[in-house]
Amino acid sequence: MSNKTIRRDMVRALAENGAAVSPNNSTDLAHDSVIYCGSGGDIKVDTVNGDTLTFVGVVGGSTLPVKVRRVYTTGTDASNMIACW
């Protein structure tokens, strides 16, 4: 694989849109997204493949390394989150 191909794939992987996250126990996000965490804490999510995970001690200013369908109110105490898609 050439460096040009790798760079092109990386650009395609970047988010083009974003919106504030309002955690909800019963409603999915409007778009499957990667979550940026502005203020640290725990984040409970459903992945796009249906797994329910709790990321413990997420550092503010970081991004979860998984595509997310839902962010739960219960089990989430991080704040200032942004959904990026």
C-alpha positions in Angstrom: 0.0 0.0 0.0 1.4 3.4 -1.0 1.7 6.4 1.3 -0.8 8.2 -1.0 -3.4 5.4 -0.4 -2.8 5.5 3.4 -3.2 9.3 3.5 -6.4 9.2 1.3 -7.9 6.6 3.7 -7.0 8.7 6.7 -8.8 11.7 5.2 -11.9 9.6 4.6 -11.9 8.5 8.2 -12.1 12.1 9.5 -15.5 13.3 10.8 -17.3 15.9 8.8 -20.1 16.8 11.2 -20.6 17.1 14.9 -23.3 17.7 17.5 -23.6 17.9 21.3 -24.4 14.6 23.0 -27.4 14.4 25.3 -27.1 11.0 27.0 -30.3 9.0 27.0 -31.1 5.5 28.2 -33.7 4.8 25.4 -32.8 6.9 22.4 -30.0 6.4 19.9 -27.9 9.2 18.6 -29.0 10.7 15.3 -25.9 9.2 13.5 -23.5 6.4 14.3 -20.6 8.5 15.8 -17.3 8.7 17.4 -17.5 10.4 20.8 -15.3 13.3 21.9 -15.2 13.7 25.7 -14.7 17.3 26.8 -14.8 16.7 30.6 -13.6 13.4 31.9 -15.5 10.5 33.6 -17.2 7.3 32.7 -19.1 6.8 29.5 -21.6 4.0 28.9 -22.4 3.3 25.3 -23.9 0.9 22.8 -21.6 0.3 19.8 -22.8 0.1 16.3 -22.5 -3.7 16.5 -24.7 -3.9 19.6 -22.2 -4.3 22.4 -22.8 -2.3 25.6 -19.6 -1.0 27.1 -18.6 1.3 29.9 -15.4 3.3 29.4 -14.1 4.0 32.9 -12.1 7.1 33.6 -12.1 8.7 30.2 -9.8 11.6 30.2 -11.2 15.0 29.1 -10.0 16.0 25.7 -9.9 12.4 24.4 -12.0 10.5 21.8 -13.5 7.0 22.3 -11.9 4.5 19.9 -15.2 3.0 18.8 -18.2 3.9 16.7 -21.2 4.5 19.0 -25.0 4.3 18.5 -26.1 5.3 22.0 -24.7 7.1 25.0 -26.5 6.2 28.3 -27.5 8.6 31.0 -27.1 5.8 33.6 -23.5 4.9 33.9 -22.2 8.1 32.3 -20.8 11.0 34.4 -18.5 12.5 31.7 -19.8 15.7 30.2 -19.3 18.2 27.3 -19.4 15.3 24.8 -19.6 15.8 21.1 -20.8 13.1 18.6 -18.6 13.3 15.4 -19.6 11.6 12.2 
